[in-house]
């Protein structure tokens, strides 16, 4: 089971970033993947930061801590984490790929103006999968949910206060 920083397990025990890192590193070991300092520090960064970073952001943030870290190592490490399901890839409209530690199922709200991605932790999110399985007959293995809109900063910047303003800016996805 995966958790986010400051979350609680089913018995009410507080789970911290160190616990999540230990669990994720164990998943690497379970797949017979060597735990290198580079993999550990990249994973720790993703667990403790909720900024949905790009490869370049991760590299810039960690290069001072690991002088031998290369951009290729960051790319390859993230690909490995994505393949294992520890990390997910996100597109936010800036033509770049961003990454997110998927410790606890959550969805994303994406700003259509600036591209900011915000995590939303909804306790009933798993019910979406159950309902999809019930209605479709599928054996559901997961989901990816994104909601679009304008972040509070962009609302202020664009002087948007209500849904009608979104239509004026042609930022609505549905009628």
C-alpha positions in Angstrom: 0.0 0.0 0.0 1.2 3.5 -0.9 0.9 6.7 1.2 1.6 10.4 0.8 3.5 12.4 3.3 1.5 13.0 6.4 -1.1 10.4 5.6 -2.5 7.7 7.8 -2.9 3.9 7.2 -6.1 2.0 7.9 -5.2 1.6 11.6 -4.7 5.4 12.0 -0.9 5.2 12.2 0.9 8.2 10.7 3.0 7.3 7.6 5.9 9.6 6.8 8.1 10.1 3.7 10.7 7.8 5.0 8.2 4.9 5.2 7.1 5.6 1.6 10.7 5.6 0.5 11.4 2.3 2.2 8.3 0.8 0.5 9.3 2.1 -2.9 12.9 0.9 -2.5 11.6 -2.5 -1.5 9.6 -2.6 -4.7 12.8 -2.1 -6.6 14.5 -4.9 -4.7 11.5 -7.2 -5.3 12.0 -6.7 -9.0 15.7 -7.5 -8.6 16.7 -3.9 -9.5 19.8 -2.5 -7.8 19.1 0.5 -5.5 21.7 3.1 -6.6 22.3 6.4 -4.8 20.9 8.1 -8.0 17.7 6.1 -7.9 17.3 6.6 -4.2 17.7 10.4 -4.3 15.5 10.8 -7.3 12.8 8.7 -5.7 13.1 10.7 -2.4 12.8 13.9 -4.3 9.6 12.8 -6.0 8.1 11.6 -2.7 8.9 14.8 -0.8 8.0 17.3 -3.5 4.6 17.7 -5.0 5.7 20.0 -7.8 5.2 17.6 -10.7 8.7 18.2 -12.0 10.1 17.8 -15.5 13.3 15.8 -16.0 15.2 19.1 -16.3 13.8 20.3 -13.0 14.8 17.1 -11.2 18.3 17.3 -12.7 18.8 20.9 -11.7 17.5 20.3 -8.1 19.7 17.3 -7.5 22.9 17.9 -9.5 24.5 19.8 -6.6 23.8 16.8 -4.2 25.1 14.3 -6.7 27.8 15.8 -8.9 28.0 12.7 -11.0 24.3 12.8 -11.9 23.6 13.2 -15.6 20.4 14.1 -17.4 20.5 10.7 -19.1 20.5 9.0 -15.6 17.4 11.1 -14.6 15.6 10.1 -17.8 16.4 6.4 -17.5 15.6 6.3 -13.8 12.2 8.0 -14.4 11.4 5.6 -17.2 12.2 2.6 -14.9 10.0 4.1 -12.1 7.1 4.6 -14.6 7.5 1.1 -16.0 7.2 -0.2 -12.4 4.2 2.0 -11.6 5.9 3.8 -8.8 5.8 7.1 -10.8 3.3 8.4 -13.4 3.9 10.7 -16.4 1.8 13.8 -16.8 1.3 16.1 -19.7 0.2 19.6 -18.8 0.0 21.4 -22.1 3.5 22.9 -22.1 4.7 20.2 -24.5 6.8 18.6 -21.7 6.4 15.6 -19.6 6.2 15.9 -15.8 6.4 13.2 -13.2 4.5 12.4 -10.0 5.1 9.9 -7.3 1.9 7.9 -7.2 2.0 6.9 -3.5 -1.7 7.2 -3.0 -4.3 7.3 -5.7 -5.3 10.9 -6.5 -6.3 13.0 -9.5 -4.9 16.2 -11.0 -6.4 19.6 -11.6 -4.6 21.2 -14.5 -4.6 25.0 -15.2 -5.3 25.6 -18.8 -3.5 28.9 -18.7 -0.2 28.3 -16.9 -0.1 24.5 -16.9 0.2 24.2 -13.1 -0.8 20.7 -11.9 -2.4 20.3 -8.4 -2.9 17.0 -6.6 -6.4 16.3 -5.2 -6.7 13.5 -2.7 -10.3 12.3 -2.7 -11.1 9.4 -0.3 -13.8 8.0 -2.6 -11.6 8.0 -5.7 -11.5 4.2 -5.7 -15.2 4.1 -6.1 -14.8 5.5 -9.6 -12.9 2.3 -10.6 -15.6 0.1 -9.0 -18.4 1.9 -10.7 -16.6 1.7 -14.1 -16.2 -2.0 -13.6 -19.8 -2.4 -12.7 -21.1 -0.4 -15.6 -18.8 -1.7 -18.3 -18.1 -5.3 -17.3 -14.3 -4.6 -17.5 -11.8 -5.9 -15.0 -10.5 -2.4 -14.1 -6.8 -2.2 -13.4 -6.4 1.5 -12.8 -7.3 5.0 -14.0 -5.9 8.4 -14.8 -8.2 11.3 -14.1 -7.5 15.0 -14.9 -9.8 18.0 -14.3 -9.1 21.2 -16.2 -9.7 24.8 -15.2 -8.0 28.0 -14.1 -5.8 28.1 -11.0 -6.5 30.8 -8.4 -3.5 32.9 -9.6 -4.6 32.8 -13.3 -8.2 33.7 -12.2 -6.8 36.8 -10.7 -4.5 37.5 -13.6 -7.3 37.1 -16.2 -10.0 38.7 -14.0 -12.1 35.6 -14.1 -14.7 35.1 -11.4 -17.4 32.8 -12.8 -18.0 30.2 -15.5 -19.4 32.7 -17.9 -16.0 34.4 -18.0 -14.4 31.0 -19.1 -16.7 31.0 -22.1 -15.5 34.5 -23.0 -11.9 33.2 -22.9 -12.9 30.0 -24.8 -11.5 27.8 -22.0 -14.4 25.5 -21.5 -14.3 21.8 -22.3 -18.0 21.1 -22.2 -21.3 23.0 -22.6 
